[in-house]
């Protein structure tokens, strides 16, 4: 295989029948080298793209020549690896022939043919030119190829999300599966976003009439779209275009009520950066205290004002006295914060009142003025109660009471301590209204004071108590140092000392019966001691008695 040179073939005959030797003959064949041409193999070629040929030849051939059946041009037709340029804008099959020269000898020239397919470039279609607003994003994409490469730093990929801030052209290079590439471009026009003035937060009291809220921009064609949160601050609409109209604020809560407004400028359908501001309506305070207090003469209760507002909101109070009963004293005329405790005296006989007007506000929002009344009942003043003194077994007089206030009631209580069991019959320890007189016995040897404390009460107010003192003297007995005496005529009697069972008691005596015949009784009355008498009886026949 692949041999070149001379080959000798020898032809010999058979031996002859007559004995002749075989005949021989030599044939020399010269084998020359092969002549060949190879035009090469090529993938499809993109339109208007030069092709680097890779032809080859050999054997006895010393040169080759390229030809084309469909036109085009070779850089060097005699170079097997020259460059071929297809006809301009040609699409289809191109037949190229590589032919060797005709060498000396019997060998003929060789030729090889190759068909090259020229394909069109891919049709790369990018997203249409468009206009966006500043700050917006848009997806751009391309079709028609297999691989895509974008400028502006986007890189590979058929689609990209872009957010240009200035007008920008985006160029995409698309390559199909045959390696052919084409380009397309997108122009993205960027409209500037309109601006808006910065808005201050607003603060109102309920029932305020707001000013119209207007907006401004450096863009003369800007419009303004606004919306708000749903808190009921008095504005009916939740959104609108243009200025926010004037409205009457409301706040039905006990705390600050804030609606947040969002305003977006827009020009040529392009929104600008939204701004927000708060409109806060402060609550209206309302005092929730009782409207009055009723007291007896003395200290009033301190009044710490309370409101309906949330505890974190500071309400300020001021008050002044606007009315006072003619018999009242001790009132504070005006002040701030709480109403202090006061020592109030009602020197009259009827209930009188102090009236305070309370004004109050949270921040600059005032509540309805509040009237607070202190009713001061009169304190009943009792008339003095005369004391009574009785002897044991006697009844004392009914004890009635009186006071300065009409309709006063009275309660009484025995306050004497350790009443002896020998003292009986006195009124029960407690009672009301008058003390009914009754018989009281005292079988002790000393007087005993029953002391009752009587307290007046009028319109729920107790006055200063008065004392009723009932002195119950004991039942008295007298003892004599000498019993009844029997005295002979013209003889002296014995001196008699008288003593009571009650301490510090004097015993008075007197002659009750003195017969006229008896002489010598020169003292007819005295205290504690009956003196000795020199007695005589003028009746010689009868015994006479002197009764003391």
Secondary structure as UniProt FT lines:
FT   STRAND          5..12
FT   TURN            17..18
FT   STRAND          24..31
FT   STRAND          36..38
FT   STRAND          45..46
FT   TURN            47..48
FT   STRAND          51..52
FT   STRAND          56..58
FT   TURN            59..60
FT   STRAND          64..68
FT   STRAND          73..74
FT   TURN            77..78
FT   TURN            80..81
FT   STRAND          83..85
FT   TURN            88..89
FT   STRAND          92..100
FT   STRAND          111..119
FT   STRAND          125..126
FT   STRAND          130..133
FT   TURN            134..135
FT   STRAND          138..143
FT   STRAND          147..150
FT   TURN            151..154
FT   STRAND          155..156
FT   STRAND          159..162
FT   STRAND          168..175
FT   TURN            177..178
FT   STRAND          181..191
FT   STRAND          202..205
FT   TURN            206..207
FT   TURN            220..221
FT   STRAND          223..228
FT   STRAND          239..241
FT   STRAND          257..267
FT   TURN            268..269
FT   STRAND          270..271
FT   STRAND          275..282
FT   STRAND          292..295
FT   STRAND          298..299
FT   TURN            311..312
FT   STRAND          315..324
FT   TURN            326..327
FT   STRAND          328..329
FT   STRAND          334..336
FT   STRAND          343..346
FT   STRAND          352..362
FT   TURN            363..364
FT   STRAND          365..366
FT   STRAND          370..376
FT   STRAND          388..391
FT   TURN            392..393
FT   TURN            406..407
FT   STRAND          409..414
FT   TURN            421..422
FT   STRAND          423..424
FT   STRAND          430..432
FT   STRAND          441..442
FT   STRAND          448..458
FT   TURN            459..460
FT   STRAND          461..462
FT   STRAND          466..473
FT   STRAND          478..480
FT   TURN            489..490
FT   STRAND          491..492
FT   STRAND          496..500
FT   TURN            503..504
FT   STRAND          508..510
FT   STRAND          513..514
FT   TURN            516..517
FT   STRAND          518..519
FT   STRAND          525..527
FT   STRAND          529..530
FT   STRAND          534..537
FT   STRAND          546..547
//
